[in-house]
């Protein structure tokens, strides 16, 4: 493997294999955003941009390990249900491994860039008449019948790879500030990433590499139209109620039955974190604001900043906190959302005089 020891695989000691099917993934940007830091009003704010992975989302970190596992097991067909990013990652890593891939997508609810990726990387795409949760029900049935190997975040090997987000954040944050962050804010859909980060922290504490009181507060953000995790946190439950009707501009997290809730809810509670729901217009504004710092993200990713803002305004996050926001997917994943949030192109004549006149100069 050309990429052994790089990115995710730098942490092979914490992973079930020494190397994986790698493009390579991980080692993503850890941006300083001083203007947003001032505006939100926290001691420090960093943005970990997971949209910079090879297929444009954090799913690559899970898939490099997940597809390696599939190889080791010698399975035939790989499958997932997806709001888009998992399908793009599975298609690319499956192609790299030379394995057949099948993806189930909720018809009409997946952003254009993600479908294009799954398609060109050669996945067989089933457009399901139903939402993501229906797709996941079906693919779990297929896996139980031995029709395919499941590569959703229910697969624990996926979460092993995603632990490395936590390792990179902790390492970089301590190098810059001499301490770990107080809080990590992330968008939540199926709650796989939340569960992965919690496992990362638990393992470090168990290994004696981090004190219990140094563990960052895991803070989940959902869209108001798809917020069963927020409901569970507010009610103090360890499981979620299934939402049958979900809607949000952040299609990546348009999920009503977060299957990793039993692993993630204790993580939010035990770390002293919380969960918050944000409206679509706050998500879009946060997407514009991150873009204004040169950081291009898809709507679901911007939910992290929108959630931080809301918690800071409420006083649930204090001014002396060092915070990291996770942005999970790239702007180009959802070109339609980006175009709708941004400025409209201005038609002008095809000559300099006409352009100058239009500019008013
Ligand atoms: N952000 C983005 C961009 C995502 O694609 C997802 C999940 C999440 C956040 C939420 O992560 O599920 O670990 O809580 N996307 C999945 C998919 C569901 O199919 O691509 P989570």
Boltz pocket constraint, residues with backbone or C-beta under 6 A from the ligand:
constraints:
  - pocket:
      binder: B
      contacts: [[A, 57], [A, 59], [A, 81], [A, 82], [A, 83], [A, 84], [A, 85], [A, 86], [A, 87], [A, 153], [A, 187], [A, 188], [A, 189], [A, 190], [A, 191], [A, 192], [A, 193], [A, 194], [A, 252], [A, 253], [A, 298], [A, 300], [A, 301], [A, 328], [A, 329]]
      max_distance: 6.0
